[in-house]
């Protein structure tokens, strides 16, 4: 996973990655989120197929540069020079799940880190 890469690069102690469930459950108060975002050097989102999300906008509102993938709706509100050009060559087809309309994020190896 990404944290293995960060550890190999020797920067794992410098990365803050809040658990998404904490964000979804309003774990952080808005004023705390502003403090957290403002402490970052950069906000990075490497998710494929993301819809419009608040974290990129919140990071930019706090003056934090945002970097994302070119293949998402981020193209609508992110400067082209801050979008990573990438190909979804690492995507796997998600397994079929009875009773589910969509595959969960854990069903798709988006970046291919599981092969590290």
Secondary structure, DSSP 8 states (H G I E B T S, - for coil): -HHHHHHHHT-GGG-----HHHHHTT-S-HHHHHHHHHH-SEEEE--TT--S-HHHHHHHHTT-EEEEETTSGGGGTS-GGGEE----TT-------TT-SS--GGG--SS-GGG-
